[in-house]
Amino acid sequence: MEIRTIERLIRSLGIGATYRGYRYLCYGISLCLTDEEYLLSISKLLYPMIAKEFNTTLSSVERDIRTVVQVCWDRGNKALLQDIALHPLYNKPTAGEFLDIIVAYIQHTSDTSSAI
């Protein structure tokens, strides 16, 4: 999956590149798209890989991704998030749920476009 597609989706959710978590989220999504095992072990696999790539701490990655999820929920395009989740979101999703929603949506849209 092209990183520009991921960035376009993240920006359309109301998360700007001014947040450190934006870069972490984009990279994390690309990792999850290559290997879904990352979604099953976010704290033990995904966050450490992101931290290593960006030369930062695990806690910084976790905090900054939580921040961008909060930004999307509070000030972002919550309607788009609801649409791509395919189920009602009554509460702010956790970072893991947020990643799962986005990864599933991108996989679905790429499967649909390749079938055409």
Kinemage of the C-alpha trace (Angstrom):
@kinemage 1
@onewidth
@group {chain A} dominant
@subgroup {mainchain}
@vectorlist {calphas} color= white
{ca met a 1} P 0.000 0.000 0.000
{ca glu a 2} L 1.298 3.362 -0.965
{ca ile a 3} L 2.115 5.623 1.973
{ca arg a 4} L 0.355 8.541 0.252
{ca thr a 5} L -2.938 6.654 0.413
{ca ile a 6} L -2.462 6.123 4.147
{ca glu a 7} L -1.516 9.774 4.681
{ca arg a 8} L -4.527 10.971 2.685
{ca leu a 9} L -6.879 8.879 4.830
{ca ile a 10} L -5.274 10.020 8.097
{ca arg a 11} L -5.489 13.667 7.012
{ca ser a 12} L -9.122 13.242 5.958
{ca leu a 13} L -9.832 12.025 9.497
{ca gly a 14} L -8.615 15.403 10.757
{ca ile a 15} L -5.150 14.385 11.936
{ca gly a 16} L -2.478 16.751 10.668
{ca ala a 17} L 1.199 16.109 10.107
{ca thr a 18} L 2.059 18.546 12.902
{ca tyr a 19} L 1.540 15.732 15.407
{ca arg a 20} L 4.374 13.275 16.011
{ca gly a 21} L 1.729 10.585 16.301
{ca tyr a 22} L 0.785 11.223 12.670
{ca arg a 23} L 4.112 9.806 11.453
{ca tyr a 24} L 3.959 6.951 13.952
{ca leu a 25} L 0.408 6.107 12.914
{ca cys a 26} L 1.217 6.129 9.183
{ca tyr a 27} L 4.231 3.892 9.690
{ca gly a 28} L 2.307 1.593 12.029
{ca ile a 29} L -0.522 1.212 9.536
{ca ser a 30} L 1.931 0.334 6.771
{ca leu a 31} L 3.494 -2.326 9.031
{ca cys a 32} L 0.067 -3.771 9.870
{ca leu a 33} L -0.802 -3.931 6.174
{ca thr a 34} L 2.298 -6.015 5.493
{ca asp a 35} L 1.796 -8.334 8.475
{ca glu a 36} L -1.429 -8.525 10.478
{ca glu a 37} L 0.492 -10.062 13.374
{ca tyr a 38} L 1.275 -6.490 14.426
{ca leu a 39} L -2.425 -5.897 15.128
{ca leu a 40} L -2.478 -8.864 17.472
{ca ser a 41} L 0.437 -7.624 19.526
{ca ile a 42} L 0.439 -3.858 19.427
{ca ser a 43} L 2.349 -3.243 22.658
{ca lys a 44} L 4.865 -6.042 22.200
{ca leu a 45} L 5.501 -5.872 18.436
{ca leu a 46} L 4.103 -2.765 16.762
{ca tyr a 47} L 5.079 -0.017 19.199
{ca pro a 48} L 8.657 -1.294 19.589
{ca met a 49} L 9.094 -1.384 15.779
{ca ile a 50} L 7.796 2.179 15.465
{ca ala a 51} L 10.022 3.347 18.323
{ca lys a 52} L 13.050 1.738 16.713
{ca glu a 53} L 12.296 3.297 13.307
{ca phe a 54} L 11.923 6.799 14.758
{ca asn a 55} L 14.610 6.433 17.418
{ca thr a 56} L 12.258 7.203 20.286
{ca thr a 57} L 10.784 5.464 23.310
{ca leu a 58} L 7.947 2.983 23.446
{ca ser a 59} L 6.004 5.233 25.837
{ca ser a 60} L 6.368 8.191 23.460
{ca val a 61} L 4.937 6.152 20.581
{ca glu a 62} L 2.037 4.952 22.706
{ca arg a 63} L 1.250 8.430 24.045
{ca asp a 64} L 1.541 10.157 20.672
{ca ile a 65} L -0.722 7.639 18.922
{ca arg a 66} L -3.282 8.002 21.734
{ca thr a 67} L -3.083 11.775 21.204
{ca val a 68} L -3.909 11.590 17.491
{ca val a 69} L -6.799 9.206 18.176
{ca gln a 70} L -8.101 11.765 20.695
{ca val a 71} L -7.665 14.586 18.153
{ca cys a 72} L -9.653 12.622 15.575
{ca trp a 73} L -12.397 11.887 18.091
{ca asp a 74} L -12.664 15.417 19.512
{ca arg a 75} L -11.943 17.713 16.564
{ca gly a 76} L -11.561 15.496 13.529
{ca asn a 77} L -13.902 13.935 11.011
{ca lys a 78} L -15.821 11.650 13.353
{ca ala a 79} L -18.447 11.001 10.674
{ca leu a 80} L -15.821 9.510 8.350
{ca leu a 81} L -14.430 7.418 11.194
{ca gln a 82} L -17.951 6.116 11.896
{ca asp a 83} L -18.404 5.283 8.193
{ca ile a 84} L -15.169 3.356 7.814
{ca ala a 85} L -15.659 1.524 11.134
{ca leu a 86} L -18.752 -0.195 9.696
{ca his a 87} L -20.336 -0.224 13.144
{ca pro a 88} L -21.480 2.464 15.568
{ca leu a 89} L -18.753 3.958 17.724
{ca tyr a 90} L -20.289 5.125 20.985
{ca asn a 91} L -16.961 5.758 22.692
{ca lys a 92} L -13.556 6.856 21.495
{ca pro a 93} L -11.743 3.822 20.101
{ca thr a 94} L -8.553 2.634 21.726
{ca ala a 95} L -5.361 2.985 19.718
{ca gly a 96} L -5.595 -0.699 18.795
{ca glu a 97} L -9.212 -0.397 17.674
{ca phe a 98} L -8.353 2.730 15.689
{ca leu a 99} L -5.508 0.942 13.898
{ca asp a 100} L -7.749 -2.056 13.209
{ca ile a 101} L -10.485 0.146 11.728
{ca ile a 102} L -8.080 1.915 9.399
{ca val a 103} L -6.187 -1.226 8.351
{ca ala a 104} L -9.430 -3.110 7.620
{ca tyr a 105} L -10.768 -0.163 5.604
{ca ile a 106} L -7.599 0.151 3.501
{ca gln a 107} L -7.496 -3.597 2.897
{ca his a 108} L -11.134 -3.574 1.840
{ca thr a 109} L -10.718 -0.622 -0.517
{ca ser a 110} L -7.569 -2.086 -2.085
{ca asp a 111} L -9.312 -5.464 -2.542
{ca thr a 112} L -12.263 -3.731 -4.165
{ca ser a 113} L -10.119 -1.639 -6.510
{ca ser a 114} L -7.983 -4.628 -7.568
{ca ala a 115} L -11.111 -6.631 -8.389
{ca ile a 116} L -12.262 -4.023 -10.904
